[in-house]
Amino acid sequence: MTWLSDLEGGARHALPAPVFEYLAQGARESVSALEAPWGWSERRFAPYTLRDVTELDLSVPLLGTQARVPWGIAPTTQQRAVHPDGELAMAQATAAAGTVMVVSSNAGTTFADIAATGVRWWLQAYLPADRTLAEPLLARAVDAGAEAIVLTVDTPVVATKYAAGDQVVWDVVDPELLRVNFDPGYEDAPGSEKALDLGPHDLVWLAEQTGLPVVAKGVLRGDDARRCVQAGAAAIWVSNHGGRQLDRAASTASCLPDVVAAVDGAAPVYVDGGIRSGLDVLAGLALGADAVFLGRLPLYALVHGVAGVARMHDDLREETEEAFRLAGCRRVADARGLVRAP
């Protein structure tokens, strides 16, 4: 096993059982969560040969600014339950790697402190039934230098998850480690529940409210992707929420080509879901993603603090560079078309 592939086992051993369960579990029977990595590993490449791969360029544009690697950090919560430094460690290592961190609206670290690390960051947001309740959070993000808003579009309600033991994460984690960027009393305010009437107009509202580009995260269908682009989405993010929302949702690897075809270059397309290795990164790019995002992998690396996340970035870069050279690719654009049907 590689160090990357052993991260999940290490996290299982190191973390309290309810915390690890929260990180690893999916909704209901966890069908989608368990299938995610296989969606990438079942893809097969037809590599180029007789190509000069002496020099590689893994950089990609992420909403106008160049990232040094073709991946970013997806939004995840409970980072301070994994390691006391939480989002700060994630941000420091990601800044050093030269890419973007998407910060959960439920983060346990203030936006200002995250921004002080120098990391480029975007805010992930849910919208409440009363949209005005989101305005203070959005304003804090803008003031702290967020470069984009990532609207989660697949969570009108939080899906049911089954506990394996007598305790769940909320029994063992200090609530003060979560949601520190919200106004006090937010959860008790009328209209604070997640919006059941989310629509393309909310992409417009967020852009007007913040003046930032808005990414639609949680799209699995080409027709939905087109609607988001028509409403002004700056990018489409193919995601099934790590298998944590609608169980038995299709894998992101299987949905990505249809979304890419539907968008047809009108906006960048990102993808997450089960990416664990450099070969998975190559597969995502080969299927048409402009960049991939990592969710559980950096969380498991965070068990070791900033050094763990830094090593994750370094090891993933080494694996990706090897995959690119063996596939005959010098830059991300060369990866398009490498995959053959399973």
C-alpha positions in Angstrom: 0.0 0.0 0.0 1.1 3.6 -0.6 1.1 6.2 2.1 -2.0 7.8 0.5 -3.9 4.6 0.3 -3.2 3.8 3.9 -4.5 7.2 5.2 -8.0 5.9 5.7 -6.9 3.0 7.8 -4.7 5.3 9.9 -7.5 7.7 10.5 -9.8 4.9 11.6 -7.2 3.8 14.1 -6.4 7.4 15.4 -9.8 9.0 15.6 -12.6 8.4 18.1 -15.0 5.9 16.5 -17.9 8.4 16.1 -15.7 11.0 14.5 -14.3 8.5 11.9 -17.7 7.2 11.3 -18.9 10.7 10.5 -16.1 11.2 8.0 -16.4 7.9 6.2 -20.1 7.1 6.2 -22.5 7.8 3.4 -26.3 8.2 3.5 -28.5 5.1 4.3 -26.6 2.0 3.2 -23.6 4.0 1.9 -23.9 2.5 -1.6 -22.9 5.7 -3.4 -20.1 6.4 -0.9 -18.6 3.0 -1.3 -18.9 2.9 -5.1 -17.1 6.3 -5.6 -13.5 5.1 -5.8 -14.4 2.3 -8.1 -15.9 4.8 -10.6 -12.3 6.0 -11.3 -10.4 2.7 -11.0 -12.6 0.9 -13.6 -11.6 3.5 -16.2 -9.0 2.4 -18.7 -6.5 4.6 -20.5 -5.2 4.5 -24.0 -1.8 6.3 -23.5 0.1 8.3 -26.0 3.6 7.1 -26.9 6.6 8.8 -28.6 5.9 12.0 -26.7 8.5 14.2 -24.9 7.5 14.2 -21.3 10.7 15.7 -19.9 8.9 18.8 -18.7 5.4 18.7 -17.2 2.9 21.5 -16.5 0.2 20.4 -14.1 -1.2 23.9 -13.6 -4.8 24.8 -14.2 -6.8 28.0 -14.1 -9.3 28.1 -11.2 -11.7 30.9 -11.8 -9.1 33.1 -13.3 -6.1 32.4 -11.1 -3.6 29.7 -11.9 -3.2 26.8 -9.5 0.0 24.8 -9.6 -1.7 21.5 -9.4 -5.0 20.3 -11.1 -6.8 19.7 -7.8 -8.2 21.7 -4.9 -9.6 21.0 -1.5 -13.3 20.3 -1.3 -15.4 21.7 1.7 -15.6 19.4 4.7 -16.7 20.0 8.2 -15.4 18.7 11.6 -11.8 19.5 10.7 -11.1 20.6 14.2 -12.4 17.2 15.5 -9.8 15.6 13.3 -6.9 17.8 14.5 -6.9 20.8 16.8 -5.5 23.0 14.1 -8.3 22.0 11.8 -8.9 24.5 8.9 -5.7 26.4 9.7 -3.5 23.3 9.1 -5.5 22.5 5.9 -5.1 26.1 4.7 -1.4 26.3 5.4 -0.5 23.2 3.5 -2.8 24.0 0.7 -1.3 27.5 0.3 2.1 25.9 0.1 0.9 23.5 -2.6 -0.3 26.5 -4.6 -4.0 25.7 -5.0 -7.5 26.5 -3.7 -9.2 25.5 -0.5 -13.0 25.6 -0.3 -14.1 26.4 3.2 -17.3 24.9 4.6 -19.8 27.4 5.9 -19.8 25.1 9.0 -16.1 25.7 9.6 -14.7 25.8 13.1 -12.2 28.5 12.3 -13.0 32.1 11.5 -12.7 33.2 7.9 -10.2 35.9 8.9 -7.9 33.4 10.5 -8.1 31.1 7.5 -7.4 34.0 5.1 -4.4 35.1 7.3 -2.6 31.9 6.2 -2.4 33.3 2.6 -4.4 30.5 1.1 -6.7 31.2 -1.8 -10.1 30.2 -0.7 -13.7 30.0 -1.7 -16.8 29.8 0.6 -19.2 26.8 0.4 -22.7 27.9 1.3 -26.1 26.4 1.9 -29.0 28.8 1.6 -31.7 29.0 4.3 -35.4 29.3 3.6 -35.1 33.0 4.6 -32.2 34.1 2.3 -31.6 37.2 4.4 -30.2 35.1 7.2 -27.3 34.1 5.0 -26.3 37.7 4.4 -24.0 38.2 7.5 -22.1 35.0 6.7 -21.6 36.0 3.1 -20.5 39.5 4.1 -17.9 38.1 6.5 -16.6 35.8 3.7 -16.3 38.7 1.2 -14.6 40.9 3.8 -12.1 38.2 4.6 -11.1 37.8 0.9 -13.1 34.8 -0.4 -12.7 34.6 -4.1 -15.9 32.7 -5.0 -19.1 31.2 -3.5 -19.7 27.5 -4.0 -23.5 26.9 -3.6 -24.4 23.4 -2.6 -27.4 22.5 -4.7 -28.1 18.9 -3.7 -29.1 19.4 0.0 -32.7 20.5 0.4 -32.7 18.2 3.5 -29.9 16.3 5.2 -30.0 12.7 4.3 -30.4 10.0 7.0 -27.3 8.3 8.2 -27.1 5.2 10.4 -25.0 5.0 13.5 -22.9 1.9 14.1 -22.6 2.4 17.9 -24.3 4.1 20.8 -22.6 7.4 20.2 -22.6 9.7 17.2 -20.2 12.6 16.4 -22.4 15.2 18.0 -22.0 13.3 21.3 -18.2 13.6 21.4 -17.3 16.8 19.6 -17.5 20.2 21.3 -20.1 22.3 19.5 -17.8 25.3 19.9 -15.7 23.7 17.1 -18.3 24.3 14.5 -20.2 27.1 12.7 -18.1 29.9 14.3 -18.8 32.3 11.3 -22.5 32.5 11.9 -24.4 35.0 14.0 -25.2 33.8 17.5 -28.7 32.2 17.6 -28.7 31.6 13.8 -30.1 28.0 14.2 -33.0 29.1 16.3 -34.1 31.9 13.9 -37.3 31.3 11.9 -36.4 30.4 8.3 -32.9 29.1 9.2 -33.7 25.6 7.9 -32.3 24.7 4.5 -34.2 26.0 1.5 -36.6 23.6 -0.1 -37.2 26.1 -3.0 -33.6 26.5 -4.3 -33.5 27.5 -7.9 -31.3 29.0 -10.6 -32.4 32.4 -9.4 -30.4 31.8 -6.2 -27.2 31.7 -8.3 -28.1 35.2 -9.5 -28.9 36.4 -6.0 -25.6 35.1 -4.6 -23.6 36.8 -7.4 -25.5 40.1 -6.8 -25.1 39.8 -3.0 -21.4 39.2 -3.0 -20.0 40.4 -6.3 -18.2 37.1 -6.6 -18.3 34.2 -9.1 -20.7 31.5 -8.1 -20.1 27.8 -8.6 -23.0 25.3 -8.6 -21.9 22.2 -6.6 -23.8 18.9 -6.6 -24.8 18.6 -10.3 -25.0 15.2 -11.8 -27.2 15.8 -14.9 -26.4 17.6 -18.1 -29.8 19.4 -18.2 -29.3 20.8 -14.7 -25.8 21.9 -15.7 -27.1 23.8 -18.7 -29.7 25.5 -16.5 -27.0 26.6 -14.0 -24.8 28.0 -16.9 -27.8 29.9 -18.3 -28.3 31.4 -14.9 -24.7 32.6 -14.8 -22.9 30.0 -12.9 -19.1 30.6 -13.2 -18.4 26.8 -13.0 -20.2 23.5 -12.6 -19.1 21.1 -9.9 -20.1 17.4 -10.5 -20.6 15.9 -7.0 -22.9 13.5 -5.2 -21.9 15.0 -1.8 -19.5 12.1 -1.1 -22.5 9.8 -1.2 -23.9 11.6 1.8 -27.1 12.8 0.3 -29.3 10.6 -2.0 -27.9 7.1 -1.6 -27.7 5.1 -4.8 -26.9 8.3 -6.7 -24.7 7.6 -9.7 -21.0 7.9 -9.3 -19.4 11.2 -10.4 -17.1 9.4 -12.7 -20.1 8.1 -14.6 -21.9 11.4 -14.7 -19.0 13.6 -15.6 -18.9 13.0 -19.4 -22.5 13.9 -19.8 -22.1 17.2 -17.9 -19.0 18.1 -19.8 -20.8 17.5 -23.1 -23.9 19.6 -21.9 -21.8 22.5 -20.8 -19.8 22.4 -24.0 -17.1 24.7 -22.9 -19.4 27.5 -21.6 -18.0 27.1 -18.1 -15.3 25.1 -16.3 -16.4 21.7 -15.0 -15.0 20.4 -11.7 -15.5 17.0 -10.1 -15.0 15.3 -6.7 -16.0 11.9 -5.2 -13.6 9.1 -4.4 -10.4 10.5 -5.8 -7.6 8.9 -3.9 -4.6 8.7 -6.2 -2.7 10.3 -9.1 -4.3 7.8 -11.5 -7.7 9.0 -10.2 -6.7 12.6 -10.9 -5.7 11.6 -14.4 -9.0 9.8 -15.0 -11.0 12.8 -13.9 -9.1 15.1 -16.2 -9.3 12.5 -19.1 -13.1 12.4 -18.7 -13.2 16.2 -19.2 -12.9 17.8 -15.8 -11.0 21.1 -15.7 -9.9 20.3 -12.2 -10.7 17.7 -9.5 -11.4 18.3 -5.8 -10.5 16.2 -2.8 -12.8 15.6 0.2 -12.0 12.6 2.4 -8.3 12.2 1.4 -7.1 15.5 2.9 -9.4 14.9 5.9 -7.6 11.6 6.6 -4.2 13.3 6.1 -5.2 16.1 8.5 -4.9 13.5 11.3 -1.2 14.3 11.1 -1.7 18.1 11.0 -0.2 20.5 8.5 2.6 18.0 7.8 0.1 15.3 6.9 -1.8 17.5 4.5 1.5 18.8 3.0 2.7 15.2 2.4 -0.7 14.4 0.8 -0.2 17.2 -1.7 3.4 16.1 -2.3 2.7 12.4 -2.7 -0.3 13.1 -4.9 1.8 15.4 -7.2 4.4 12.6 -7.5 1.8 10.1 -8.4 0.1 12.4 -10.9 3.4 13.3 -12.5 4.2 9.6 -13.0 0.8 9.0 -14.4 1.1 11.9 -16.8 4.5 10.7 -18.1 3.3 7.2 -18.6 0.2 8.4 -20.4 2.3 10.6 -22.7 0.8 13.9 -21.4 2.8 17.0 -20.7 -0.1 19.3 -19.7 -3.7 18.9 -18.4 -5.2 19.5 -21.9 -3.3 16.4 -23.2 -5.3 14.1 -20.9 -8.6 14.7 -22.7 -9.6 11.5 -24.6 -7.2 9.1 -22.8 -10.1 7.1 -21.3 -11.7 4.2 -23.1 -15.1 2.9 -22.2 -15.1 0.3 -19.3 
